[in-house]
Amino acid sequence: MSDEQPVIAKPSPYAIEVEGGRNYFWCACGRSNTQPFCDGSHKGTSFSPVKYTAEKTEWVWFCGCKQTGSPPMCSGRHKTLD
C-alpha cells in the first residue's frame, strides 16, 4: 500500500449539477486541472479516478479536499483539516 497523499484541490466541496444516467470520473489525486473531475493527471501516481453514475439529475457535492471517507462525495472531513 502506498503512503502517497492526494493534493488538496479545494478545502471545501464542489457543488455540481449532475445529469441522470451520466458517468462522471472524480479526481482522487487532486492534481487535475478540471476539478473535481479527472483529466489524467494521476498517471505515474498510485491514484485512480472514481467512477460515479448519477441516478437522477440533481445537485451533489463532490469532495474537494480528497480526504473524504465516502469517495467521491463530500463526507465533511474537510472541516477537520488544518
N, C-alpha and C positions, 0 to 999 in steps of 0.2 A: 504494500500500500504506500502510495506517495504521500509525502508530507507537504507537497506543493500547495500553496494557498491561493485562492482566487483574488483578483483585484477587486476592490470595492468600487464598482462603477458609479454608484449613486447611494447616498446614505438614507434613501427612502424608496418606496416602491414606485413603479411605473404604472399609471392608470391607463389601460389600453382597452378600446372597444374592439372585441373580437367578433368574428363572423362565424355563425353556427356552421359546423361541418368542416371548417378550415383547419389545417395543421399549422402550428407555429413552432419554431425551434428556439428555445430560450438559451441565451448565452450563460454558461455556467462558469466560465473562466474570468469574466469581467473585462476582457481585452477587446471585445467587439466595438467597432465604430458605429454599429447600428443597434445600440442598446434599446430595449432589453433582448434583442434577438441576435442570433449567431450570424457572423459574416465569415467564419472560417479562421478567425484569429487564434483559435485554440490549437491549431496544428503545431506539433512539436511540444505540446504540454500533455499532462495526464488527464485533461478535461475533455468532456464531450458534451454537445448540446443536449438539452432535454426536450423531447417532443411533447407538445401539448395540443390536444384536439379539442376545439371549442364545441361544446354540446349545443349551445344556442348563441345567438347574437346578444351580447351583454358586455358591460364593463367589468373587467377583472384587474387585479393588482399583481403584476409580476414583480418578483424580488429584484431589487437594485443593488443590495449590499452583497449578494451572492453567499450569504451565511444562513439562508432560510432552512428551517427544519422540514419544510414541505415543498421542495422544488417542483415546479418553477414559481409557485405562488408565494407571496409575502406571508411570513409567519409572525411578523412583528419583531424578529430578532434584531433588526437594525436599531431598535430602541435601547439595546444593551451594549452597543458598540462604543468604544472610546473615541 
